[in-house]
């Protein structure tokens, strides 16, 4: 060793009395020190036990000055003890680690600087090899805990001895490569506790020597992402924390290679892991240097917490997102001054997030980059991914408000597909998304696109067909999306005068044979849902002008009703129409439109069954008119 044995714990020279104690204690322990080189395992074990008792134990107890123990260990004991960390006898290896561990409790700054070149390589030899050389899991764990302690003590001693006016290199700076080699290997150790401590050590190391850590940060990403899939939840939690710190302290490739594995943890079955994920994502959104470039990748992960099945996690996600939004607003105060001063009407809602200018603006400015990946995930083969994706989209549409208009065609296409999903949960969330659109989007734009989709999916043609991508199997879902859009528009108490033109176009579309002449129950129920929403939004004048068309549509549906349920629903709509028009009964409605219906039947009596009003319509007309026909 390069001697610093004449320096005490305070960095001062040892007194003559202390130097004499060092010499006496070294002489007293000479026989035990020599026994460490013996081949007799019992002799080595007993020598280690006596050395521990006479040196580091007494140093901890204060029986002998710590400076004296440090000098004795540094000069005579530590080097042969470190050799025994590779001894064939497990007990000897364990005792040698204990002595080093206790030595760190009393070590001075100068002693630690002198002994690091021996301690670190000894740990590298036991922990950083391609193949595991330390067969004892518990001893590997103990050695790794020793490494964590070494990093902490080195940092404490460095800070205590540093001069704020002069920048000194950290004593661990030169050992970053060795420490990396150890941790990269122990992160993939088969023992779960070793993995957990390794993750903690990565986190501590990143905070201790950030400059040197940045150069090695990429090396930790792959083993940490492997730990994210470990069967023990505590390992996954520690891996998340370590990966987050690695991303914050590392180059941009770290976050690029980590986002996929991080997204998978949003589906973790353990609530505690999901909470840690949300904390890490929020931390990245607030602290990562280039966070603005990754808002579109990180926001969906944080917002996914708002859809969690555990209420406490929902509240946690909400609180974190509000903090992120508040910081974003502070950082862009000048840029968003008009929105904060004059945007009161825009940022109103039942939810606190919708009233947060920062939270809403974050989504609005990144929605164009978020929608496409979400829509892809809504078609994923796993149910959990589809449900989570459509749930996140629903929340984002509520936060984006009218700003989602530019992405409306692609959003609607995704909703038509999700509305036809085999799982009810996906369908319900897709229709919730439709209601969000109905609350905020211009009704002319929205209805124009949806009506074009209805026409296309039912085999018809529309002026907007070129901009609409929808399959024939999506007829029911496109009709249901239309019904939910109209329902949300009505629920928000938006001006009814603006929607009257679209209601007329809606009824005109529904009256087409391609739409209403179908024996499929779900299609018929969807058409009836749209009719109900039209009734709720139409003014008295519109109801009067559409009375014959709506009545003709309902009569057609009577003639092709798939079952008794549909028949009852059609009759209920006829009764509702009669009530809205102020007629005492449905028979009066039949009587009012009897002449017009019979005239159309007469005009089409020679046509095929695909005509606008087939002869099959005559039977329900005659049955419904009752006394009006007899008269």
Residue pairs with C-beta under 8 A, 6 or more apart in sequence:
1 74
1 75
1 78
1 79
1 114
1 115
1 118
2 114
3 74
3 75
3 114
4 74
4 110
4 111
4 113
4 114
5 14
5 22
5 71
5 74
5 75
6 13
6 14
6 19
6 71
7 13
7 14
7 67
7 108
7 110
7 111
8 14
8 15
8 18
8 65
8 67
8 108
9 66
9 67
9 70
9 106
9 108
10 108
11 108
11 109
11 110
11 161
14 22
14 67
14 68
14 71
18 65
18 67
18 68
18 71
21 64
21 65
21 68
22 68
22 71
22 72
22 75
25 54
25 55
25 64
25 68
25 72
26 72
26 75
26 76
28 54
29 50
29 51
29 54
29 55
29 72
29 76
29 77
30 76
32 47
32 50
32 51
32 54
33 47
33 51
33 76
33 77
33 80
35 43
35 44
35 46
35 47
36 44
36 47
36 48
36 51
36 80
36 81
36 83
36 84
37 80
38 44
38 47
41 88
41 89
41 92
44 84
44 87
44 89
44 92
45 89
45 91
45 92
45 95
48 81
48 84
48 92
48 95
48 96
48 99
49 95
51 77
51 81
51 99
52 95
52 98
52 99
52 102
55 64
55 69
55 72
55 73
55 77
55 99
56 69
56 73
56 99
56 102
56 103
56 105
56 106
57 102
58 64
58 69
59 65
59 66
59 68
59 69
59 70
59 102
59 105
59 106
60 102
60 105
60 106
66 106
66 108
67 108
69 103
69 106
70 103
70 106
70 107
70 108
70 111
71 111
73 103
73 111
73 115
74 111
74 114
74 115
77 99
78 99
78 100
78 103
78 115
78 118
78 119
79 118
81 96
81 99
81 100
82 96
82 100
82 118
82 119
82 122
83 122
84 92
84 93
84 95
84 96
85 93
85 96
85 97
85 100
85 122
85 123
85 125
85 126
85 143
86 93
86 122
86 125
86 126
86 133
87 93
87 96
90 136
90 139
93 134
93 136
93 139
94 139
94 142
97 139
97 142
97 143
97 146
100 119
100 146
101 142
101 145
101 146
101 149
103 115
104 112
104 146
104 149
104 150
104 153
107 115
107 153
107 157
108 157
109 157
109 158
109 160
109 161
109 171
112 153
112 154
112 157
112 171
113 171
116 154
116 171
116 172
116 175
119 150
120 150
120 175
120 178
120 179
121 178
123 143
123 146
123 147
123 150
123 182
124 178
124 181
124 182
125 133
126 133
126 134
126 140
126 143
127 134
127 140
127 143
127 144
127 147
127 182
127 185
127 186
128 178
128 181
128 182
128 184
128 185
129 185
130 185
132 140
132 189
134 140
134 143
137 190
137 191
137 193
137 194
140 186
140 189
140 191
140 194
141 191
141 193
141 194
141 197
144 182
144 186
144 194
144 197
144 198
144 201
145 197
147 179
147 182
147 201
148 197
148 200
148 201
148 204
151 172
151 179
151 201
151 204
151 205
151 208
152 204
152 208
154 170
154 171
154 172
154 208
155 170
155 172
155 208
157 171
158 168
158 170
158 171
158 172
162 168
170 208
170 209
170 212
172 179
172 208
172 209
172 212
173 209
173 211
173 212
176 209
176 212
176 213
176 215
176 216
177 216
179 205
180 216
180 219
180 220
183 198
183 201
183 202
183 205
183 220
183 223
184 219
184 220
184 223
186 194
186 195
186 197
186 198
187 195
187 198
187 199
187 202
187 220
187 223
187 224
187 226
187 227
188 195
188 223
188 226
188 227
189 195
189 198
192 230
192 231
192 232
192 234
192 235
195 227
195 230
195 235
195 238
195 239
196 232
196 234
196 235
196 238
199 224
199 227
199 235
199 238
199 239
199 241
199 242
200 238
200 242
202 220
202 224
202 242
202 245
202 246
203 238
203 241
203 242
203 245
205 213
206 213
206 217
206 242
206 245
206 246
206 248
206 249
207 245
207 249
210 249
213 249
213 250
214 249
214 250
214 251
217 246
217 249
217 250
217 251
217 254
218 250
218 251
218 253
218 254
218 257
220 242
220 243
220 246
220 250
221 243
221 246
221 250
221 253
221 254
221 257
221 258
222 257
224 239
224 242
224 243
224 246
224 258
225 239
225 243
225 257
225 258
225 261
227 235
227 236
227 238
227 239
228 236
228 239
228 240
228 243
228 261
228 262
228 264
228 265
229 236
229 261
229 264
230 236
230 239
233 268
233 270
233 272
233 273
236 265
236 268
236 270
236 273
237 272
237 273
237 276
240 262
240 265
240 273
240 276
240 277
240 280
241 276
241 280
243 258
243 261
243 262
243 280
244 280
244 283
244 284
246 254
246 258
247 254
247 255
247 258
247 284
247 288
248 283
248 284
248 287
248 288
252 290
255 284
255 288
255 294
259 294
259 297
259 298
262 277
262 280
262 281
262 301
263 301
265 273
265 274
265 277
266 274
266 277
266 301
266 304
266 305
266 388
267 384
267 385
267 388
268 274
268 277
271 308
271 310
271 312
271 313
274 305
274 308
274 310
274 313
275 313
275 316
277 301
277 305
278 301
278 302
278 305
278 313
278 316
278 317
278 320
279 320
281 298
281 301
281 302
281 320
282 302
282 320
282 321
282 323
282 324
284 291
284 294
284 298
285 291
285 295
285 298
285 299
285 302
285 324
286 323
286 324
286 327
288 294
291 298
295 362
295 365
295 366
296 366
296 369
296 370
299 362
299 363
299 366
299 370
300 370
300 373
300 374
300 392
300 396
302 317
302 320
302 321
302 324
303 317
303 321
303 363
303 392
303 395
303 396
304 317
304 388
304 391
304 392
305 313
305 314
305 316
305 317
305 320
305 321
306 314
306 317
306 318
306 321
306 353
306 395
307 314
307 388
307 391
307 392
307 395
308 314
308 317
318 352
318 353
321 353
321 359
322 352
322 353
322 356
322 359
324 358
324 359
324 362
325 353
325 356
325 357
325 358
325 359
325 360
325 361
325 362
326 356
326 358
327 358
328 358
328 361
328 362
329 336
329 340
329 356
329 357
329 358
329 361
332 361
333 340
336 357
336 358
336 361
339 346
339 347
339 357
339 361
340 357
343 357
346 360
346 401
347 354
347 355
347 356
347 357
347 360
348 354
348 355
349 355
349 398
351 398
353 359
353 360
353 399
354 360
354 398
354 399
359 399
360 399
360 400
360 401
363 370
363 396
363 399
363 400
364 399
364 400
364 401
364 403
367 396
367 400
367 403
367 404
367 407
368 406
368 407
370 396
371 393
371 407
371 410
371 411
371 414
372 410
374 389
374 390
374 392
374 393
374 396
374 414
375 389
375 393
375 410
375 411
375 413
375 414
377 385
377 386
377 388
377 389
378 386
378 389
378 390
378 393
378 414
378 417
378 418
378 426
379 386
379 414
379 417
380 386
380 389
383 423
383 425
383 426
386 418
386 421
386 423
386 426
387 423
387 425
387 426
387 429
390 418
390 426
390 429
390 430
390 433
391 429
393 411
393 414
393 433
394 429
394 432
394 433
394 436
396 404
397 404
397 411
397 433
397 436
397 437
397 440
398 436
398 439
400 440
401 440
402 440
402 441
402 442
404 411
404 437
404 440
404 441
405 441
405 442
405 445
408 437
408 441
408 445
408 446
408 449
409 449
409 467
409 468
409 469
411 433
411 437
412 437
412 449
412 450
412 453
412 481
413 453
413 468
413 469
413 470
415 430
415 431
415 433
415 434
415 477
415 481
416 453
416 457
416 470
416 471
416 474
416 477
416 478
416 481
417 471
417 474
417 477
418 426
418 427
418 429
418 430
418 433
418 477
419 427
419 430
419 431
419 434
419 474
419 476
419 477
419 478
419 480
419 481
420 427
420 473
420 474
420 476
420 477
421 427
421 430
427 477
430 477
430 481
431 480
431 481
431 484
432 484
434 480
434 481
434 482
434 484
434 485
434 488
435 484
435 485
435 487
435 488
435 491
436 488
437 446
437 485
437 488
438 446
438 484
438 485
438 486
438 487
438 488
438 489
438 492
439 488
439 489
439 491
439 492
443 489
443 494
443 498
443 499
443 502
444 498
444 501
444 502
446 485
447 482
447 485
447 486
447 499
447 502
447 505
447 506
448 464
448 502
449 464
449 467
449 468
450 478
450 481
450 482
450 485
451 462
451 464
451 482
451 502
451 505
451 506
451 509
452 462
452 463
452 464
452 465
452 467
452 468
453 468
453 470
453 474
453 478
453 481
454 475
454 478
454 479
454 482
454 509
454 515
455 461
455 462
455 465
455 509
455 512
455 514
455 515
456 462
456 465
456 468
456 470
457 470
457 471
457 472
457 473
457 474
457 475
457 478
458 472
458 475
458 512
458 514
458 515
458 518
459 472
459 514
460 512
460 514
460 515
462 468
470 478
475 515
475 523
475 526
476 520
476 522
476 523
476 526
479 515
479 523
479 526
479 527
479 529
479 530
480 526
480 529
482 506
482 530
483 526
483 529
483 530
483 532
483 533
486 499
486 506
486 530
486 533
486 534
486 536
486 537
487 533
487 536
489 499
489 537
490 533
490 536
490 537
496 537
496 538
496 539
497 539
499 537
500 537
500 538
500 539
500 541
500 542
503 534
503 537
503 538
503 542
503 546
504 542
504 545
504 546
506 530
506 534
507 534
507 546
507 549
507 550
507 553
508 549
509 515
510 516
510 527
510 530
510 531
510 553
511 549
511 552
511 553
511 556
511 612
513 610
513 611
513 612
515 527
516 524
516 527
516 553
516 556
516 557
516 560
517 556
517 560
517 610
517 614
518 524
518 560
519 560
519 562
520 562
521 562
521 563
521 565
521 566
524 557
524 560
524 561
524 562
524 566
525 566
525 569
527 553
527 557
528 557
528 566
528 569
528 570
528 573
531 550
531 553
531 554
531 573
532 573
532 576
534 546
534 550
535 543
535 573
535 576
535 577
535 580
538 546
538 580
543 577
543 580
543 581
544 581
547 577
547 581
547 592
547 593
548 593
548 596
550 577
551 574
551 577
551 589
551 593
551 597
552 593
552 597
552 600
552 613
554 570
554 573
554 574
554 577
555 597
555 617
555 620
555 621
555 624
556 613
556 614
556 617
557 566
557 570
558 567
558 570
558 571
558 617
558 620
558 624
559 614
559 616
559 617
559 619
559 620
560 616
561 567
561 570
571 586
574 586
574 589
574 624
575 586
577 589
578 584
578 585
578 586
578 588
578 589
581 589
583 589
583 592
586 624
587 624
587 625
587 626
587 627
587 628
588 628
590 621
590 624
590 625
590 626
590 628
591 625
591 627
591 628
591 631
594 621
594 625
594 628
594 629
597 613
597 617
597 621
598 621
600 612
600 613
601 613
601 615
601 617
601 618
601 621
604 611
604 612
604 613
604 614
604 615
605 615
609 615
609 616
622 629
